[in-house]
Amino acid sequence: MLQSLVALAIGQVTQYPGFKLVWHDEFSQNGKPNKRDWIYEEGFVRNQELQLYSTNNVRVQDGYLIIEGRKEKVKNPSYDPQAPKSDWKRSREFAEYTSGSIKTASKHVWTYGRFECRGKFGITSGLWPAFWMTGPTRQWPANGEIDIMEFYRRTYLANVAWGSSKAGVGKWRSKMTPLAELAKATGYANTGDWAAAFHVYRMDWTPESIKLFVDDHLLNEVPLSTTVNESPDKANPFSEPHHLIVNLAIGMAGGDPKGTEWPSQFVIDWIRVYDQRR
């Protein structure tokens, strides 16, 4: 593939001509993710998903970060019997599923560069893994969202969102690729073979554009001249720092998880960030 032709391997970390490695996590030490680099999301967090995020579902083992989704009934620590049903984070007494989410917020943020993650995940209904970025300075979507890799309902997504003129509603430039189509385009006989293999999810982010790839296969290219918020700030969130998030959600957009075998894992080999030399 193109990367292997242009890249020079130094030790176990790939170095690219014209880029400088500025941060990486190879997940080489068993235990919990390094607290100097990562913080946990806990509880019910977003999208009315089914899982309760827990630190118990995230571990580093044998050189991999493992985020594990489980079917297990657990008490919601934020439960309030007086909360209205619309307050879904507090009105649910129990969760039927648990999973994990970690992010570099308050530890590391970046503006522009090459961002890569090598991982693999299950593709059955209900699973919603993602490797993505967002900005810390505004409310969504005016802070920007970049879904370097998002998967659900047998579809691989490469998305960029920013602020529309309506509060809480994003403007999207999305590329949704059926997994069967993606597997064929990247040389796999079927979706099962694709899911069994590791893949590199990548973003090249410059002041001019965001390009999203999987295994060097370009999925989406978004010019940053088109991503100015329509909200009152009129800012371009993609000229500002963002942090990384890696998570395995369950349900909602991911679909019905009832037929999924548990536990199910999102396995990450490494995550790397490069700065482009100019």
C-alpha positions in Angstrom: 0.0 0.0 0.0 1.0 3.6 -0.5 1.9 4.2 3.2 4.3 1.2 3.2 6.0 2.5 0.1 6.6 6.0 1.4 7.1 5.4 5.1 10.3 4.5 6.8 10.0 2.3 9.9 12.1 3.4 12.9 11.8 0.9 15.6 8.1 0.0 15.8 6.7 3.4 15.0 6.3 4.5 11.4 7.9 7.8 10.4 6.6 9.6 7.3 8.7 11.9 5.1 7.5 15.5 5.8 5.9 14.6 9.1 7.2 14.6 12.7 5.8 12.2 15.3 4.6 14.4 18.2 2.6 12.0 20.3 1.7 8.3 20.4 0.4 5.5 22.6 1.5 2.0 21.7 -0.4 0.5 24.7 2.7 -1.5 25.7 2.1 -1.8 29.5 -0.6 -4.0 30.9 -3.2 -2.4 33.2 -5.1 0.8 32.7 -4.4 3.4 30.0 -1.8 5.9 31.0 -3.4 8.6 33.2 -1.0 11.2 31.8 -2.6 10.8 28.4 -6.2 9.7 28.9 -9.3 10.4 31.0 -12.4 8.3 31.3 -16.0 9.1 30.4 -18.3 7.6 32.9 -22.1 7.1 33.1 -24.7 7.9 30.5 -22.9 10.4 28.3 -24.6 11.2 24.9 -27.1 10.2 22.2 -29.4 8.3 24.7 -27.2 5.2 24.1 -27.9 2.0 26.0 -24.5 1.6 27.7 -23.2 3.0 30.9 -19.6 3.9 30.4 -17.3 2.5 33.1 -13.6 2.4 33.9 -14.0 -1.3 34.4 -14.5 -1.8 30.6 -11.2 -0.4 29.5 -7.8 -2.1 29.9 -4.4 -2.5 28.3 -3.5 -6.2 27.7 -0.7 -7.8 25.7 0.0 -4.7 23.7 -3.6 -3.7 22.9 -6.1 -1.2 24.3 -9.3 -3.2 24.8 -12.6 -1.5 25.1 -15.2 -4.1 26.1 -18.9 -4.0 25.7 -20.9 -6.2 28.0 -24.5 -7.2 28.6 -24.9 -6.7 32.3 -27.4 -4.9 34.5 -25.8 -2.2 36.6 -27.1 0.6 38.8 -26.9 4.1 37.4 -24.9 6.1 40.0 -26.6 9.3 38.8 -30.2 7.9 39.2 -32.7 10.3 40.6 -36.2 9.0 41.1 -37.5 12.6 40.9 -35.9 13.3 37.5 -38.3 13.7 34.6 -38.2 11.0 31.9 -36.7 13.5 29.5 -33.6 13.7 31.7 -32.4 10.3 30.4 -29.1 10.5 32.2 -30.7 10.6 35.6 -34.1 9.0 35.1 -32.8 5.5 34.2 -32.3 3.5 37.3 -30.3 0.7 35.6 -28.3 0.2 32.5 -28.6 -3.2 30.7 -25.1 -2.8 29.0 -21.7 -1.4 29.9 -18.8 -0.2 27.8 -15.9 2.2 27.8 -14.8 5.6 26.4 -11.5 7.4 26.9 -10.3 10.8 25.6 -7.3 13.1 25.7 -9.3 16.1 26.8 -7.4 18.2 29.3 -4.3 16.1 28.5 -3.6 16.7 24.8 -5.1 18.8 22.1 -3.9 19.4 18.5 -4.6 21.6 15.6 -3.8 20.0 12.2 -1.6 17.0 11.6 -1.9 13.3 10.7 -3.9 11.2 13.1 -3.8 7.4 12.9 -5.3 4.5 14.8 -4.8 0.8 14.1 -7.7 -1.3 15.3 -10.5 -3.8 14.7 -14.0 -4.2 16.0 -17.1 -6.4 15.8 -19.6 -5.7 13.1 -22.8 -7.2 14.6 -25.9 -5.1 15.2 -25.9 -2.8 18.1 -22.2 -2.0 18.1 -21.1 1.6 17.5 -17.3 2.0 17.8 -15.7 5.3 16.9 -12.3 7.0 16.7 -13.0 10.7 16.6 -12.2 14.3 17.6 -14.0 17.3 18.9 -13.1 20.8 20.2 -13.3 21.8 23.9 -14.2 25.5 23.6 -17.8 25.5 22.5 -21.0 23.5 22.7 -21.6 20.9 20.0 -21.8 21.3 17.0 -20.1 24.8 17.0 -17.0 23.1 18.5 -16.7 20.8 15.5 -16.7 17.0 15.2 -14.5 14.8 13.1 -15.4 11.1 12.9 -12.2 9.6 11.6 -13.8 6.2 12.0 -17.4 5.5 13.0 -19.2 2.3 12.3 -22.8 1.1 12.8 -25.4 -1.0 11.0 -22.8 -2.5 8.6 -21.8 1.0 7.4 -18.4 2.7 7.7 -18.7 6.5 8.2 -16.2 9.3 7.7 -17.9 12.5 8.9 -17.2 16.1 9.6 -19.7 18.4 11.4 -19.8 22.1 12.4 -22.4 24.6 13.5 -25.6 25.4 11.6 -27.8 28.4 12.1 -29.9 26.4 14.5 -28.6 25.7 18.0 -27.8 22.0 18.5 -28.1 21.1 14.9 -25.0 20.4 12.9 -24.0 20.9 9.3 -22.6 17.6 8.0 -20.3 16.4 5.3 -20.7 12.7 5.6 -19.5 9.7 3.6 -21.4 6.5 4.4 -19.9 3.4 2.8 -21.6 0.0 3.1 -19.1 -2.4 4.7 -19.5 -4.9 1.8 -18.4 -2.2 -0.6 -15.5 -1.1 1.5 -14.3 -4.7 2.0 -14.2 -5.2 -1.8 -12.5 -1.9 -2.5 -9.7 -2.7 0.0 -9.1 -6.2 -1.2 -11.1 -8.4 1.2 -13.2 -11.3 0.0 -16.1 -10.5 2.4 -17.1 -8.5 5.4 -16.1 -11.3 7.8 -12.5 -11.3 6.6 -12.5 -7.5 6.8 -13.7 -7.5 10.4 -11.1 -10.1 11.4 -8.2 -7.9 10.3 -6.7 -4.8 11.8 -7.1 -1.6 9.8 -5.6 1.9 10.0 -8.1 4.7 10.4 -6.4 8.0 9.4 -7.0 11.7 9.1 -4.8 14.3 7.3 -5.9 17.7 8.7 -4.3 20.9 7.2 -5.4 24.5 7.2 -6.9 23.8 3.8 -8.8 20.5 4.2 -9.7 17.4 6.2 -9.1 14.0 4.4 -10.3 10.8 6.0 -8.9 7.4 5.0 -9.1 3.7 6.0 -6.1 1.6 4.9 -5.0 4.5 2.6 -8.4 4.4 0.8 -9.7 8.0 0.7 -13.3 8.2 1.9 -14.0 11.8 2.4 -12.4 15.2 1.7 -13.8 18.4 3.1 -12.4 21.9 2.2 -12.1 24.0 5.4 -13.3 27.0 3.3 -16.8 25.4 3.6 -16.8 24.7 7.4 -17.4 28.1 8.9 -20.1 28.0 11.6 -23.4 29.6 10.7 -24.0 30.2 14.4 -23.3 33.7 15.8 -19.6 33.1 16.5 -18.9 32.6 12.7 -15.8 30.7 13.7 -14.2 27.8 11.9 -13.9 25.1 14.5 -11.4 23.2 12.4 -8.8 26.0 12.8 -8.8 25.3 16.5 -7.5 22.6 18.8 -9.4 19.3 19.1 -8.9 16.2 21.4 -9.2 12.5 20.6 -11.9 10.2 21.8 -12.1 6.4 21.4 -15.2 4.6 22.5 -17.5 1.7 21.9 -21.2 2.7 22.2 -24.1 0.3 22.1 -27.6 0.8 20.7 -29.4 3.9 19.3 -27.8 4.6 15.9 -25.8 1.3 16.3 -29.1 -0.6 16.1 -30.6 -3.3 18.2 -28.0 -5.2 20.2 -30.2 -8.1 21.3 -28.6 -10.6 18.8 -25.0 -9.6 19.5 -22.7 -12.0 21.4 -21.2 -10.6 24.5 -18.6 -9.5 25.5 -17.7 -7.6 22.3 -14.5 -5.6 21.9 -13.0 -2.7 20.1 -9.3 -3.5 20.0 -6.7 -0.8 19.4 -3.1 -1.6 18.6 -1.8 2.0 18.6 -2.7 5.6 18.2 -0.3 8.1 16.7 -0.2 11.8 15.9 2.1 13.5 13.5 2.8 17.2 12.7 3.3 18.1 9.1 6.6 20.0 8.6 6.1 23.2 6.7 
